Amino acid sequence: MIRFEHVTKRYPGGTTAVRDLTFEVAAGELVTLVGPSGCGKTTTMKMVNRLIEPSEGRILVDGEDVMAGDPVELRRRIGYVIQSTGLFPHRTVLENTATVPHLLGWPRARRRERARELLDLVGLDPCVYGDRYPDQLSGGQRQRVGVARALAADPPVLLMDEPFGAVDPVVRERLQSEFLKLQAAVRKTVLFVTHDIEEAVLLGDRIAVFGDGVIEQFAPPTEVLGAPASAYVADFVGADRGLKRLSVTAIEEDDLERPLVVHLDDPAADAAARLRAQGARWAVVLDDADVLHGWVAADSLAAAPDGGEVRAHARRMEAWLPVGASLKQAFAAMLQYDAGWIAVVDETSGHFRGILTPARLHEALRRSIESDAQAVRRADVRLDSVPG
């Protein structure tokens, strides 16, 4: 969808911002451009919509040279989101969202319908927020409107220049999560500029790590973290790149342990006998549909009077995540709830799948690293035991 062919940008006076860039972004792919200030990542992105024009080489969008046509028309076909959102303060949220359709001459009813649809998509109820002005919104809400506006004319390409950099860390994390869900739904081709390697790792299908005007490595996040292409990349991603890899390593079924399970309606005495027979100190508690309810301690069941049920002794389980959540989320949940394990469920049905322990989390991370090194599936990796 986007192709750079030996692109160089040289400014008057001899400063070269980028040198001989050649890379390609596939349709529907989200590529993060990451690097320190002044490395050329923003220049690279702005050449796509000709806010900056290349000195040498070609940039193709869907097979068409961006230098071949009217730059204004080009920009109307490419969504653009910046850090400060750039909303018009005198226009309502609906009017801001419909800016590009208005410039393209869409009928008023059609552009308002599209604006309402996009606001709903980014989690802003148009009935609540549509008639508000930008200064009546929080920073995170303004950023969502900026994303909605960029998507309004349904552009195939989206350029994002540090879009979440101006909000606080809590809002930023929420926006990142929401943007990933949005991208899964709309599948735009995205160039996303950031100076934050953790954001680049979290969002990118592939990462372009910029040095001084050149790309030092262009690869999936797991490869950048697991096999840095140079000392520069290793230094940039940091010595804690193993921890960063937690955010891009998903929980899989093979990572889980299957503990003893009892049900809410089971007689407490029977459940206690099962735990004693297996030497278990606790069991996971499910309802009659095998949906996670919580857990129960063996001591609590052993003290139960005859005729009681497990439900009278079960405790709610707060530390749980769906299959496919990241190991970083799992580690955070263990710390937040001071838990020795977390429950893992099916995201759609809520059915219990197993538990993830710290040892299994560590093993999953090691398997992830080795699967890349060996070019095999994680489930096919065989690990040597770690000395105790």
C-alpha positions in Angstrom: 0.0 0.0 0.0 2.8 2.4 0.9 6.2 2.0 -0.8 9.4 4.0 -0.3 12.0 3.6 -3.1 15.4 5.1 -2.3 13.9 8.2 -0.7 16.2 11.0 0.5 15.2 14.3 2.0 17.9 17.0 1.9 17.3 20.6 3.1 18.9 23.8 1.9 22.2 24.1 3.7 23.1 20.5 3.3 21.2 18.9 6.2 20.0 15.4 5.3 17.0 14.3 7.3 16.6 10.8 5.8 18.9 8.9 3.4 18.0 6.3 0.8 15.0 4.8 2.5 13.5 1.7 0.9 10.7 -0.1 2.7 7.1 -1.2 2.2 4.0 -1.1 4.3 1.4 -3.7 3.4 -2.3 -3.0 3.1 -4.0 -3.2 6.6 -0.6 -3.1 8.4 0.3 -0.8 11.3 3.9 0.2 11.2 5.4 2.2 14.0 8.3 4.6 13.3 10.3 4.9 16.4 13.6 6.7 17.4 15.0 9.6 19.2 14.2 13.3 18.3 15.7 14.4 15.0 16.2 10.9 13.6 13.9 11.5 10.6 10.8 9.5 11.5 8.4 12.5 11.3 10.0 13.7 8.1 9.4 10.2 6.7 5.8 10.2 7.6 5.1 13.7 6.3 6.6 12.9 2.9 3.7 10.4 2.4 1.1 13.3 2.2 3.6 15.8 0.9 3.6 18.1 3.9 7.3 17.6 3.2 8.5 16.7 -0.3 11.3 14.2 -1.0 14.5 15.3 -2.6 15.2 12.0 -4.3 13.4 8.7 -4.8 9.7 7.8 -5.1 6.9 7.2 -2.6 4.0 5.2 -3.9 0.6 5.0 -2.3 -1.5 2.2 -3.8 0.8 2.2 -6.8 0.5 5.9 -7.4 3.5 8.3 -7.1 2.5 10.9 -4.5 4.3 13.6 -6.5 2.2 12.9 -9.6 -1.0 14.7 -8.5 -2.5 17.6 -6.6 -1.1 17.6 -3.0 -4.4 18.9 -1.6 -6.4 16.1 -3.2 -3.7 13.6 -2.0 -4.2 14.9 1.6 -7.9 14.5 1.5 -7.4 10.8 0.7 -5.1 10.2 3.6 -6.1 10.4 7.2 -3.9 12.5 9.5 -3.8 12.6 13.3 -1.4 14.8 15.2 -0.6 15.1 18.9 -2.6 18.3 19.5 -5.6 17.0 17.5 -5.9 20.3 15.6 -9.6 20.5 16.1 -11.4 23.7 15.1 -12.4 25.4 18.3 -15.4 27.2 16.8 -16.9 24.0 15.4 -18.9 21.3 17.2 -17.6 17.8 17.6 -19.9 16.6 14.8 -18.7 19.5 12.5 -15.1 18.7 13.2 -15.5 15.1 12.5 -17.2 15.8 9.2 -14.5 18.3 8.0 -13.1 16.2 5.1 -16.4 14.9 3.9 -17.5 18.6 3.8 -14.4 19.6 1.8 -15.2 16.7 -0.6 -18.7 18.0 -1.2 -20.7 15.3 0.5 -24.4 16.2 1.1 -25.0 17.5 4.7 -27.2 14.5 5.7 -24.6 12.0 4.5 -21.6 13.7 6.2 -23.6 14.1 9.5 -24.5 10.4 9.4 -20.9 9.4 8.8 -19.7 11.7 11.6 -22.2 10.1 14.0 -21.1 6.7 13.0 -17.4 7.4 13.5 -18.0 9.1 16.9 -19.9 6.0 18.0 -17.0 3.8 16.7 -14.4 5.7 18.8 -16.6 5.4 21.9 -18.2 8.9 22.0 -22.0 8.9 22.0 -22.9 11.4 19.3 -26.1 12.3 21.2 -24.0 13.3 24.2 -20.9 14.8 22.5 -21.9 15.7 19.0 -23.0 19.3 19.8 -20.2 20.0 22.2 -17.1 22.1 21.4 -13.5 21.0 21.8 -12.9 23.0 24.9 -15.8 21.1 26.6 -13.9 17.8 26.1 -11.1 16.1 28.0 -7.7 15.6 26.3 -8.5 12.0 25.7 -11.9 12.8 24.2 -10.4 15.4 21.9 -7.9 12.8 20.7 -10.7 10.4 19.9 -12.4 13.1 17.9 -9.1 13.6 16.0 -9.0 9.9 15.1 -12.7 9.9 14.1 -12.1 13.0 11.8 -9.1 11.2 10.2 -11.3 8.2 9.4 -14.4 10.2 8.2 -13.8 9.9 4.5 -12.8 6.2 4.9 -9.2 6.8 3.7 -7.1 3.7 3.0 -4.0 5.2 4.7 -3.8 6.8 8.1 -0.8 8.8 9.3 -0.5 9.4 13.1 2.2 11.7 14.5 2.6 10.9 18.2 -1.2 11.1 18.6 -1.3 10.0 22.3 1.7 12.0 23.5 -0.1 14.9 25.0 -2.3 13.0 27.5 -1.5 11.6 30.9 -0.2 7.9 31.1 -3.5 6.4 32.3 -5.5 8.0 29.5 -2.7 7.2 27.0 -2.8 3.5 27.9 -6.6 3.5 27.5 -6.4 5.2 24.1 -3.8 2.7 22.9 -6.0 -0.2 23.9 -9.0 1.4 22.2 -7.0 2.2 19.1 -5.9 -1.4 18.8 -9.5 -2.5 18.9 -10.5 0.1 16.4 -7.7 -1.0 14.0 -8.8 -4.6 14.3 -12.2 -3.4 13.1 -11.2 -1.0 10.3 -7.8 -2.4 9.2 -6.3 0.8 7.8 -2.7 1.0 6.6 -1.1 3.0 9.3 2.2 4.8 9.8 2.5 5.7 13.4 5.3 7.9 14.7 6.4 7.6 18.3 9.5 8.2 20.4 8.3 5.6 22.9 9.6 2.1 22.3 6.9 0.5 24.6 4.2 2.2 22.5 5.9 1.1 19.3 6.0 -2.5 20.6 2.4 -2.5 21.8 0.9 -1.1 18.6 3.0 -2.1 15.7 2.7 -5.1 13.4 6.2 -4.1 12.5 8.6 -1.5 13.8 11.0 0.7 11.9 13.7 1.7 14.3 15.3 4.9 13.0 18.9 6.0 13.6 20.4 9.1 12.1 18.2 9.4 9.0 18.3 5.6 8.2 16.3 2.6 9.4 18.5 0.4 11.6 15.9 -2.4 11.8 12.5 -3.1 10.2 10.9 -6.1 11.8 8.1 -7.4 14.0 8.2 -6.3 17.6 9.2 -9.7 18.9 12.2 -9.8 16.6 13.3 -6.2 17.4 13.2 -7.2 21.1 14.5 -10.7 20.8 17.2 -10.2 18.1 18.2 -6.5 17.8 20.0 -6.0 14.5 22.7 -3.8 15.9 24.2 -2.4 19.1 22.3 0.8 18.4 19.0 -1.0 18.3 19.8 -3.0 21.4 20.7 0.2 23.3 17.6 1.9 22.1 15.1 -0.8 23.1 16.9 -1.1 26.4 18.4 -3.8 28.6 14.9 -4.6 29.9 13.7 -5.7 26.4 12.8 -9.1 27.9 10.3 -7.3 30.1 9.0 -5.3 27.1 8.5 -8.5 25.2 5.8 -9.4 27.8 3.5 -6.9 26.2 3.6 -8.6 22.8 3.5 -12.2 24.0 0.0 -13.5 24.3 -1.3 -16.1 26.8 -1.9 -19.4 24.9 -3.8 -22.5 26.0 -0.5 -24.5 26.2 0.8 -22.1 28.8 -1.9 -23.0 31.3 -2.1 -25.5 34.2 -5.3 -27.4 34.9 -6.0 -27.4 38.6 -8.7 -29.2 40.5 -12.2 -27.8 39.6 -15.4 -28.0 41.7 -18.8 -26.5 41.1 -21.0 -24.1 43.1 -23.7 -26.8 43.7 -21.3 -29.6 44.7 -21.7 -30.9 48.2 -19.0 -29.3 50.3 -18.1 -32.7 51.9 -17.6 -34.3 48.5 -15.5 -31.4 47.3 -13.4 -31.6 50.5 -12.8 -35.3 50.0 -11.6 -34.7 46.4 -9.1 -32.1 47.6 -7.8 -34.4 50.3 -7.4 -37.2 47.9 -5.3 -35.1 45.5 -3.4 -33.3 48.3 -4.8 -29.9 47.0 -5.0 -26.8 49.2 -7.6 -25.1 47.0 -9.8 -25.6 43.9 -11.2 -23.4 41.2 -15.0 -22.9 41.5 -17.2 -22.8 38.4 -21.0 -22.4 38.0 -23.2 -24.9 36.2 -22.2 -23.5 32.8 -18.5 -23.9 33.6 -18.0 -20.1 33.8 -15.5 -19.0 36.4 -16.9 -18.0 39.7 -13.9 -18.0 42.0 -11.9 -20.4 44.3 -12.3 -22.3 47.5 -9.8 -23.3 50.2 -9.6 -26.9 51.4 -9.6 -25.8 55.0 -12.9 -24.0 54.5 -14.5 -27.0 53.0 -13.1 -29.3 55.7 -14.8 -27.2 58.3 -18.2 -27.2 56.5 -21.2 -28.9 58.2 -22.8 -31.9 56.5 -25.2 -30.9 53.8 -23.6 -27.6 52.8 -22.7 -26.7 49.3 -19.5 -25.3 47.9 -21.1 -21.9 47.1 -21.3 -21.1 50.8 -17.5 -21.2 51.0 -16.4 -20.0 47.6 -14.6 -16.7 47.2 -14.8 -14.4 44.1 -11.9 -14.4 41.8 -10.6 -10.9 40.8 -7.4 -12.0 39.1 -8.5 -13.3 35.8 -7.9 -12.6 32.1 -9.0 -13.9 28.7 -6.9 -16.2 26.5 -4.9 -14.0 24.2 -4.3 -11.3 26.8 -0.6 -10.3 27.1 1.8 -11.7 29.6 2.4 -8.2 30.7 -1.3 -7.9 31.7 -1.0 -11.3 33.5 2.1 -10.1 35.4 0.3 -6.8 36.3 -2.7 -8.7 37.6 -0.6 -11.0 39.8 1.0 -7.9 41.3 -2.2 -5.9 41.7 -4.1 -8.7 43.5 -1.0 -10.2 45.2 -2.0 -13.5 43.5 0.1 -16.6 43.2 -1.8 -17.4 40.0 -4.5 -15.9 37.7 -7.4 -17.6 36.1 -7.7 -17.6 32.3 -11.1 -17.8 30.6 -12.5 -17.8 27.1 -13.1 -14.2 26.1 -16.5 -14.9 24.4 -18.1 -17.5 26.6 -16.3 -17.0 29.9 -15.6 -20.7 30.2 -12.7 -21.5 32.4 -9.5 -22.6 30.5 -6.9 -23.0 33.2 -4.5 -21.0 35.4 -1.3 -19.1 34.7 1.4 -19.3 37.5 4.6 -17.2 37.7 6.6 -20.3 36.6 4.4 -20.8 33.6 4.5 -17.1 32.7 8.3 -17.3 32.7 8.2 -20.4 30.6 5.8 -18.8 28.1 8.2 -15.9 27.7 11.2 -18.3 27.1 9.1 -20.2 24.6 8.3 -17.0 22.8 11.9 -16.0 22.5 13.0 -19.5 21.4 10.1 -19.9 18.9 11.5 -16.8 17.0 15.0 -18.1 17.2 14.1 -21.5 15.9 11.3 -20.3 13.5 8.8 -22.8 15.0 5.5 -22.5 16.9 5.7 -21.7 20.6 3.9 -25.0 21.3 6.7 -26.9 19.5 9.6 -25.4 21.5 11.3 -27.7 24.0 13.0 -26.0 26.9 15.8 -27.2 29.1 14.8 -26.9 32.7 16.1 -23.9 34.6 18.3 -24.8 37.6 16.5 -24.1 40.9 
